[in-house]
Amino acid sequence: MLEGQTKITATIDNSGGKFDNRYLFSATSNVKNLLGAHEKIGHGQKVLFDNTRTQNVHEYQFKHDSWKNTTQPFKDYYKYMYKALYPK
């Protein structure tokens, strides 16, 4: 790996089963938001507050410029996950 690069690995399950997540990777903005804003910046570069508090990473992800162009199923999934993980 070249200096300054970050390696990010993603698993795309297209089995049609319970864990099929290919729709999360179905648009360029989804990939930018998931792998760029959430994983690389949120967990990797900023390590938002502490790496065990993914809530901060999700909040950053929702505010990132790429969020506005993600697909509705992508938004629905992450909003559902956020509410399920961090009930008020």
C-alpha positions in Angstrom: 0.0 0.0 0.0 1.3 3.5 -0.9 2.0 6.0 1.8 -1.1 8.1 2.6 -3.6 5.4 1.4 -6.1 3.6 3.5 -7.3 0.1 2.8 -11.1 -0.4 3.3 -12.7 -3.8 2.7 -16.4 -4.2 2.2 -18.5 -7.4 2.0 -21.3 -7.3 -0.5 -23.8 -10.1 0.0 -25.9 -10.6 -3.1 -27.4 -14.0 -2.0 -31.0 -12.8 -2.0 -31.1 -14.0 1.6 -31.6 -12.3 5.0 -28.3 -10.4 4.9 -28.4 -9.3 1.2 -27.0 -5.8 1.3 -26.2 -5.0 -2.4 -28.6 -2.1 -2.4 -26.3 -0.3 0.0 -23.7 -0.3 -2.8 -26.1 0.4 -5.7 -25.2 4.0 -6.3 -21.9 6.0 -6.3 -23.2 8.3 -3.6 -24.1 5.4 -1.4 -20.5 4.0 -1.7 -19.0 7.5 -1.1 -21.1 7.9 2.0 -20.7 4.4 3.4 -17.0 3.8 2.7 -15.8 7.4 2.6 -17.8 9.3 5.2 -18.7 6.5 7.5 -15.7 4.1 7.4 -12.7 6.1 6.2 -13.4 9.5 7.7 -15.7 8.6 10.6 -13.9 5.5 11.9 -10.5 6.0 10.3 -9.4 9.6 10.2 -11.6 11.3 12.7 -12.1 8.3 15.0 -15.0 10.3 16.2 -14.6 10.7 19.9 -13.9 7.1 20.5 -14.2 4.2 18.1 -16.8 2.4 20.2 -19.3 5.2 19.8 -20.6 4.6 16.3 -23.4 7.0 17.1 -21.0 9.9 16.4 -19.9 8.3 13.2 -23.5 7.9 12.0 -24.2 11.5 12.9 -21.2 12.6 10.8 -22.3 10.4 8.0 -25.8 12.0 7.9 -24.2 15.5 7.7 -21.7 14.6 5.0 -22.3 16.2 1.5 -22.7 12.7 -0.1 -25.8 11.9 2.1 -28.1 14.1 0.1 -27.5 12.1 -3.1 -27.8 8.6 -1.5 -30.8 6.4 -2.5 -33.9 6.4 -0.4 -33.5 2.7 0.6 -30.0 3.6 1.8 -31.3 6.5 3.9 -34.1 4.3 5.2 -31.7 1.6 6.3 -29.3 3.9 8.1 -32.1 5.9 9.8 -33.7 2.6 11.0 -30.3 1.4 12.3 -29.7 4.7 14.1 -33.1 4.6 15.8 -32.7 1.0 16.7 -29.1 1.4 18.1 -29.7 4.8 19.8 -33.2 5.1 21.1 -34.0 8.4 22.8 
